[in-house]
Amino acid sequence: MKITLKDGSVKEYAHPMSVLDVAKDLSEGLGRMACAGEANGETVDLRTVLDGDCTLNILTAKDEKGLAALRHSASHVMAQAVKRLYPGAKLAIGPSIADGFYYDIDFEEPIVAEDMEKIEAEMKKIVKEALPIERFTLPREEAIAFMKEKGEPYKVELIEDLPEGEEISFYKQGEFTDLCAGPHLMSTKDVGKAYKLTSIAGAYWRGDEHNKMLTRLYATAFSKKEELEAYITMVEEAKKRDHRKLGRELGLFMMHEAGPGFPFFLPKGMVLKNTLLEYWREIHKKAGYVEIATPIILNRALWENSGHWDHYKNNMYTTVIDEQDYAVKPMNCPGGMLVYASEPRSYRDLPLRVGELGLVHRHEKSGQLHGLMRVRCFTQDDAHIFMMPEQIKEEIMGVARLIDSVYKLFGFQYHVELSTRPEDSMGSDEDWEMATEGLRAALGELGLDYVVNEGDGAFYGPKIDFHLVDAIGRTWQCGTIQLDFQMPQRFELEYIGADGEKHRPIMIHRVAFGSIERFIGILIEHFAGAFPTWLAPVQVKVLPISDKFMEYAREVTEKLDKAGIRVELDVRSEKIGYKIREAQMQKVPYMLVVGQKEAEEGVVAVRSRFLGDEGQKSLEDFIAAVKHEIAQKEIRPVETKKEK
């Protein structure tokens, strides 16, 4: 049996070997660190016996899938602790997730945050007991009887919903057994000491509001304590940066029970939003895009033709007009198709780059709503590019470069994923293959590293997703490039080629910001509300020391306003120290303090968010410097005293 390892080396064995045994054979240290394996591209348990030639990658907690196995095992330890402390609790599901894991549990009596300490203490005992984690399978009927005997109705329901012939596996550790596909570690001891319960929330069974509300215990686990501590520090920092809290404090946006999930933008928030939209229009005009606007409500026939009525109806808001079904648009794409089809097109018109800042509405469940990050209506910075086949690679590369320039402007790093054909898709294998290879070729020529996200493409085509990294290390999926052969066919789009014949264009769907609302939420948290001067709703605050200098303060304010700088005058009869603190709390980039000396000499005393007290400057010099900073869209770092 030949096993090809990740580094390309080959190991030969005379008999079948488990993944763990191979790891131990390679290195005793690797055997201790192993969490799972990846055989022929499929994640497998350490107990899996390899009995034929294959490629094998040993996964540790340094690998995403290996860390998921560790966290999955930790979720079983947490469930076992819960069952010891609350024997009447019924277990639902407990998967690993991006930042940790959770378990949905039906408790007889509600638990509170203080109970998490007791659960953690019991988890510590279970880990110390070093219970072997053993895997076994049962036939369908025996599996159902087994879970009924244990009084676990949610597990019974899960088993009953499995397809006929599906292998039904369980993992046992001490007195605790759970229905699970794995993979898992070999012992509870391997979970280690770096885990923590983080929060309690409610969750409907299977995400359906018609089902019972369960208690969801969130937790996380790492292989090392310092990694856990770094994560906890990040979470605490994230709480300080919470865009919902800062949005209220800075007067940017609000939510109201009159429209859950439908944000209200306040005056300062609209300044921020409009500044972003102006930037969007500026860069797209330079890149050769034209802008359109399409209706918010369109009839059912259009959505049936686009495929959304069949594939996306549960997320759409519908209405009846003149006894016909209509839908509020969840996407801008079909309207863009109608614009293209509104007049004859020639190959000379292509590529045609059409942008739209379209307001879309999507039904999200109430439990999934989260500030600006998950809303029911948002502005999508869509663009659709209609092109000939030979233009595919160049257009994809152009979009990727534009998205790169946007993220670099805000100081974001990012990584790229290529998402392939999902099960619920439309179109031929040939079209999907051509589209996917087109994206691969563009990424290759750009030299962008990427990972393949199998089966996560749109229903009409594969896509490239851009996941940006914010100031505290969290990732957000924003930009996307989707190649579509299907929509032009469904809408019978055409162009006259150089040969005088009719041809079908190919289309790119793409966004840079994604949702403007969500991007604003990300920016609030990325900058902790302290926006670069060009984005700040108020760029300068004029602070007279007393009412005696109000006239000069008004002159300064008027000159700043005429120069196109967003300025506010603090007219309150408060002490100057209080005014400065208030402006600092509002994260205003610049404060101009004016008193007797400033009024007599025609200067301003500058305090900035970046350097603190910058001393006196002529108003003309200050205006010139700030206008340059705004025009260049600079991001000025805050200097520490040591740096000064």
Secondary structure, 3 states (H helix, E strand, C coil): CEEEECCCCEEECCCCEEHHHHHHHHCHHHHHHCCEEEECCEEECCCCEECCCEEEEEECCCCHHHHHHHHHHHHHHHHHHHHHHCCCCEECCCCEECCEEEEEEECCCCCCCCHHHHHHHHHHHHHHHCCECEEEEECHHHHHHHHHHCCCHHHHHHHHCCCCCCCEEEEEECCEEEECCCCCCCEHHHHCCCEEEEEEEEEEHHHCCCCCEEEEEEEEECCCHHHHHHHHHHHHHHHHCCHHHHHHHCCCEECCCCCCCCCEECHHHHHHHHHHHHHHHHHHHHCCEEECCCCCEEEHHHHHHHCHHHHCHHHCEEEEECCEEEEECCCCHHHHHHHHCCCCCEHHHCCEEEEEEEEEECCCCHHHCECCCECCEEEEEEEEEEECHHHHHHHHHHHHHHHHHHHHHCCCEEEEEEECCCCCCCCCHHHHHHHHHHHHHHHHHHCCCEEEECCCCECCECEEEEEEECCCCCEEEEEEEEEECHHHHHCCCCEECCCCCEECCEEEEEEEEEEHHHHHHHHHHHCCCCCCCCCCCCCEEEEECCHHHHHHHHHHHHHHHHCCCCEEECCCCCCHHHHHHHHHHCCCCEEEEECHHHHHHCEEEEEECCCEEEEEEEHHHHHHHHHHHHHCCCCCCCCCCCCC
